[in-house]
Amino acid sequence: MQRCSVTVLGRFEVAVDGHVVPVNAWRSRRAADVVKILALAPGYAMHRERVMAALWPELGPDAAAANLRKAVHYARRAMDAEEAIRSESGVLSLWAGQVDVDATRFLAAADAASDPEQCEQAAALYTGELLPADRYEPWLEQTRWRLRDRYLAMLRGARRWDRVLAHDPTDEIAHRELMRAHLLAGRRRDAIRQFEQLRDVLREHIGVGPDRATIALYEQVLAAEGAPPPEPGQRAAVLIATGLVHLNRLEFDDAERLARQARDLALDAGLAHEVGDASTLLALVSSFTGRWHEVFRELFVASFTARDEVVVATYDANLCFAEYHLIGAGAGPDPYAFANELRTLADAAGSVAGRGAAQLMLGEVCLTTGRNDEALDWLRQAADTNLAAQATSGWCISLERLAQAELARERPDEAHALLTRARPVAESSPLRSHLLVRLLGVAVQAETDRSAVLHAERALTDSTRVCEPCSMDFHIHASLASAAASDLARARRHLADAERIAGLWPGGPLTAAVWEARAGLRRAEGQLGQADALLAEAADEYARAGRPVDAARCRQALGLEP
C-alpha cells in the first residue's frame, strides 16, 4: 500500500510516497476539506453523514450527499489512488487508517510527556496553528482549541513562560513566575513592568484584575529592600486590583471604598489612565447595586474641574454601562432628561469633553426612540465637540450612530462613508475591543448579506478581545443576515452569542432583539408560524421598551403596518 502523510499544523499538505500533492490538484476546496476532516478524526475515519453535516449543514440530505460524492471523487484524483478514501457501510476512511498525521504525533508525544524535557520535545512538534487558512470554519473550532490547549500545557510543563504568554497573554501563572524570576535576579523594574502588563491584558482581554497571590507578590516587589516608596500609579494599581478581588466576591462596600481611594489618588496625581480604571470598577459596583445613574453623575460632574482627558477617561470607563442604561434596559430616570442635565452641567462648567459626551448621549437616546432628525442634530454636534476635545472614542461612536441614522433615512452611501472614516480610529484605539465590533455591526446592518458577516468575523478574529455588550448589535444583525442567506449554522452561532449576552445584561430592547433574530432563523428553517409568533413577541417587547421604530419594523414584517 502507498504511504501517505498529512500536515495540518501550520499549513495543509499531503504527500503520497514522498511526493507532495500540488495545491492545484485538489480541483475543489471541499475535496481537500474531506481529507482534513478524516485526518483529524479518530482512526482517520468518520461516518459520511457526519462529514456532510460538517461541510454542508445548510443543505438537505440528497444535495449534501451529491456534494460529498464529488468531493471524494476529486480527493481520490488528487492523491492519484482510488483507495485513498474508502467507503464501507457508510464510513469513510483515509488510506484505511494507514496514514501519518503530524497532529496525531504531537498529541501522542504530549500524552507521554512527564518531565520538563519531554514537554519541551512535545512542544517542538507543534509547528503552528491548526489549518490557519481555515481559521473561520466552524467544524474545526473545537479541534483547534484542543490542540492549542495541549501545546500550552506542554509549554507550561517545560516552564517556558515567555512562550506561554506569546500564545496566551492572560496566563496569570506565567506572569507571576516571570515576576518572581525578575525579583530574584534583582530586576525590580522588570518585575513591576510584568505586573503592569498583566493588569492591562487582563482588563483588555477578559475584564478582570489580578488575583490575591499576584497582588501580594507585586506588593513584595514594591517593598523590596532599598526600593524607593511606591509611586501614586503603583499604589492606585494595588488598590484597584484588590478592589476587583472584592468585587468578584460580591463584597461591594469594600470594592467601592478601594475604587474611590484609587480614583482620588489618581486625580490628585493627574493620572488619567488610573482614573479610568478606578471609574470602571466604580461603574461595575454601582451597576450591580442599582446605583449607576447616581454614581456616574457624581463622578462625571466631579471630573469637569480636571483636564479634558480625565473627563474622557471617566466617560470611556462607563461606555458600556451608559449604552445599557440609555437604551432603557435598566431602571432609572428618563434617559433624555438625564443626558440633558449632564449637558447643562458640562456647559456651566465649561467642559468641552463633558459637553461632547452628553451630546452623544442625547443623540443616542433620540436615535433609539425614533426621533431621527433630532438625533442627527445632536450626533453631528457630538462629533464636532468630541473631535475638539480629542475624545476619540466619543468621536468614533458619534460617527457610528450617525451611520445608523443615515441608514434609517435610506442613505447607505453616506453611512458607508461615515463607517470608513471611523474604522481607522477604532482599529488604533485603546478601546478597540468596544469600538470596532460596533462599527462592524452597523456595516452588517447596511449590507445585510453573508459577505459582510464573513468580513466582520475575519476582522474580529484578529482582535485580542471583543466587548460582549458592545457586540450585541453585531451578533443580532449577523444572525439575521446569515439566516437570510441560508447559512443556518452561522446564524445559530451568532444567535447563541446574542442570547448569552442578553442573559448577562437583561432588559427590554436586548430581549426584543433576540426574539427578532430567533424569528429570522425560524423563517429560514421554514417554520413560518413560529417566526410570526416570535416577531409578534419582539414587536411587543420593543414597544414596552420605548423603541417604536423597531416595533414598527417587526409589525411591518408581519403585515400589520404599511
Buried (B, 14 or more C-beta within 10 A) or exposed (E): EBEBBBBBBBEBEBBBEEEEBEEEBBBBEBBBBBBBBBBBBEEBBBEBBBBBBBBBBBBEEEEBBEBBEBBBBBBBBBBEBEEBBBEEEEBBBBBBEEBBBBBBBBBEBBEEBEEBEBBBBBBEBBEEBBBEEBBEBEBBEEBBEBBBEBBBBBBBBBBBBEBBBEBBBBBBEBBBBBBBBBBEEEBBEBBBBBBBBBBBBBBBBEBBBBBEEBBBBBBEBBEEEEEEEBEBBBBBBBBBBBBBBBBEEEBBEBBBBBBBBBBBBBBEBEBBBBBBBBBBBBBBBBBEBEBBBEBBBEBBBBBBEBEBBBBBBBBBBBBBBBBBBBBBBBEBEEBBEBBBBBBEBBEEBEBBBBBBBBBBBBBBBBBBBBBBEBBBBBBBBBBBBBBBBBBBBBBBBBBBBBBBBBBBEEEBEBBBBBBEBBBEBBBEBBBBBBBBBBBBBBBBBBBBEBEBBBBBBEBBEEBEBBBBBBBBBBBBBBBBBBBBBEBBBBBBBBBEBBBEBBEEBEBBBBBBBBBBBBBBBBBBBEBEEBBBBBBBBBBBBBBBBBBBBBBBBBBEBBEEEE
